[in-house]
Amino acid sequence: MHIEEIKLVKTTKRDKEYSWFDIESNIEKEYSQKNLNHVLNALQDKFKENNITYIWGNFSGGHDEGGFDDADFYDEDLEKVEPKDLKAYWVTQYSLFKTEENEEIKYYVSEYSKTIDMLKPDSNYNAMSLLYKTGALNEYGSFAGEFRVDGEVKLNVITKKYHVTGSQTVEQWEDIEQEGSLA
């Protein structure tokens, strides 16, 4: 990894309304999307060579557990593809960090380059991790709640658009009251 630049992107004040939290979330989202776009752009030739149009994953969860169950590569006709090489060199990425002094918060981003290999089992850029990076499951957070959801996410690696389909149930609570006697 080669760090090319560190720059200040935002300064704000800590407040009782937590407005700084929204600022932080927006900065994280912005740079996460930039990272994903850089990866997808860098791998365009490899996707074409391997006849890959989609990354498709199934997800499920609820009641404090959930996430993607699987993710694979597919061609334009939705036939599964076993890619041979999905490696890109000198891919620009961003890492965020912040400093806090008194009530002032400063957000910084470091720009660096790295090699991406989507076929390495421990890669932070495998098919499943790219689907997570789209933000398609952000609605479900940590899957904490009284619900159950099942579905799929299909990411078109050429157009960089994703589509989520699925179904969910939500528990409904009803009041109960009863009395009893042991006599």
Secondary structure by P-SEA (a helix, b strand, c coil): cccccccccccccccccaaaaaaaaaaaaaaaaaaaaaaaaaaaaaaaaacccccccccccccccccccccccccccccccccccccccbbbbbbbbbcccccbbbbbbbbbbbbbbcccccccccaaaaaaacccccccccccccccccbbbbbcccccbbbbbbcbbbbbbbbbbbccccc
